[in-house]
């Protein structure tokens, strides 16, 4: 779907804000990548560790708030 030239130059206020923020803080994108790597990009777990984790798991009751 093609828009006319009139709409091709339009930028929303949110886009303008983000572009201005990136211009004011050029290191912002790299900091975002570093934060993502710190929290989400993990090394793969080997099969032995996965097996041990599965075996060490304690079975939870069907209704956890009911005491026996």
KEVEX-331312 format. One line per 5 residues: for each residue x, y, z of N, C-alpha, C. Coordinates in steps of 0.05 Angstrom, whole numbers, plus 32768, in hexadecimal, padded with zeros to 4 digits. Example, Ala and Ser with C-alpha at 12.3 -4.5 7.8 and 13.67 -1.06 7.14 Angstrom:
2
8108/7F8E/809C/80F6/7FA6/809C/8108/7FBE/809C  8101/7FD3/808E/8111/7FEB/808F/8102/8001/809D
END
This chain:
68
8011/7FE9/8000/8000/8000/8000/8012/8019/8000  800F/8029/7FEC/8020/8041/7FEA/8010/8059/7FF4  801F/806A/8002/8013/8083/800B/801E/809A/7FF9  8010/80AF/7FF9/8019/80C6/7FE9/8032/80D2/7FF6  8040/80E4/7FE7/8058/80F1/7FF1/8052/8101/800B
8039/810A/800C/8031/811A/8024/8035/810A/803D  802E/80F0/803D/8030/80E0/8055/804B/80D3/8059  805B/80D2/8044/8075/80C4/8047/8088/80D4/8059  8085/80EE/805C/8096/80FE/806D/808B/8101/808A  8074/80F6/808F/8068/80F9/80AA/8077/80E8/80BE
807B/80F4/80D6/8086/80E5/80ED/8074/80EC/8105  806D/80D7/8113/805C/80DC/812B/806D/80E9/8141  805F/80F3/8155/806D/8100/816B/807F/80EC/817A  8076/80D3/817C/8086/80BF/818A/80A0/80BA/817A  809E/80B8/8160/80B6/80B4/814F/80C8/80CB/8151
80BE/80E3/8151/80CE/80FB/8154/80DC/80FC/816F  80CE/80F4/8184/80DA/80F3/819F/80F1/80DF/81A0  80EC/80C7/8195/8101/80B3/8196/8119/80BB/8186  8115/80C6/816E/812B/80D0/815E/813B/80E6/816C  812C/80F8/8179/813A/810D/8188/814A/8102/81A0
813F/80EE/81AD/814C/80E1/81C3/8166/80D4/81BA  8165/80C6/81A3/817C/80B9/8198/8191/80CD/8190  8189/80E4/8185/819C/80F8/817D/81AA/8105/8196  819A/8108/81AB/81A5/8114/81C4/81B8/8101/81D2  81B2/80E7/81D0/81C2/80D2/81DE/81CA/80BD/81CA
81E1/80C1/81BC/81E9/80AE/81A7/81F0/8093/81B2  81F7/8090/81CB/81FE/8077/81D7/81E6/8067/81E0  81CE/8072/81DD/81B6/8065/81E8/81B1/804A/81DC  81B3/8047/81C2/81AE/802D/81B5/81C1/8018/81BE  81DB/801F/81C1/81EE/800C/81CB/81E8/8003/81E7
81DF/8016/81F8/81D8/800F/8213/81BF/7FFC/8213  81AD/8001/8201/8196/7FEF/81FF/819E/7FD3/81F7  81B1/7FD1/81E4/81BB/7FB6/81DC/81CA/7FA9/81F3  81DA/7FB8/8202/81E8/7FAC/8218/81D5/7FA2/822E  81C0/7FB2/8233/81AC/7FA9/8247/819D/7F90/823E
8196/7F8F/8225/8189/7F77/821A/819B/7F5F/821D  81B4/7F62/8216/81C7/7F4C/8217/81CA/7F42/8234  81CA/7F55/8247/81CD/7F4E/8263/81B5/7F3E/826D  819D/7F45/8264/8185/7F38/826F/817B/7F21/825F  817E/7F21/8244/8170/7F0E/8234/8183/7EFB/8224
8199/7F05/821B/81AA/7EF5/820A/81BC/7EE3/821B  81B4/7ECB/8220/81C2/7EB9/8231/81D0/7EA3/8221  81E4/7E98/822D/81F1/7E81/8220/81DF/7E69/8221  81DF/7E58/820D/81CE/7E40/820D/81D6/7E2D/8224  81C2/7E20/8230/81C7/7E0D/8245/81CC/7DF2/8239
81E0/7DE4/8243/81E6/7DCA/8237/81D2/7DB5/8241  81D1/7D9F/8233/81BD/7D8A/8238/81BF/7D7E/8254  81D7/7D7C/825F/81DB/7D70/827A/81CE/7D83/828F  81D2/7D9D/828C/81C7/7DB0/829E/81A9/7DB0/829C  819E/7DAE/8284/8181/7DAC/8281/8175/7D94/828F
8183/7D7D/828C/817A/7D64/8299/817A/7D67/82B7  8190/7D72/82C2/8192/7D75/82DF/817C/7D88/82EA  8177/7D9D/82DB/8162/7DB0/82E4/8146/7DA3/82E3  8141/7D92/82CF/8127/7D84/82CD/8124/7D71/82E5  8139/7D62/82EB/8138/7D4E/8300/8136/7D5C/831C
8141/7D73/831F/8141/7D81/8339/8127/7D90/833E  8116/7D92/832A/80FD/7DA1/832E/80EA/7D92/8341  80DE/7DA1/8353/80CB/7D96/8367/80AF/7D99/835C  80A0/7D84/835D/8084/7D85/8352/8073/7D96/8364  8064/7DA8/8357/8053/7DBB/8366/8037/7DAE/8369
802A/7DB5/8380/800F/7DAB/8384/7FFC/7DB8/836F  7FE5/7DAB/836B/7FD2/7DB5/8359/7FC7/7DD0/8362  7FC1/7DD3/837C/7FB8/7DEC/8387/7FCC/7DF4/839D  7FDC/7E08/8398/7FF3/7E0E/83A9/7FEB/7E19/83C4  7FD3/7E25/83C6/7FCB/7E32/83E0/7FBD/7E1E/83F2
7FB9/7E06/83EA/7FAC/7DF2/83FB/7FC2/7DE2/840A  7FC0/7DE2/8424/7FD5/7DD4/8434/7FC9/7DB8/843A  7FDB/7DA5/843B/7FD2/7D89/8441/7FD0/7D84/845E
END
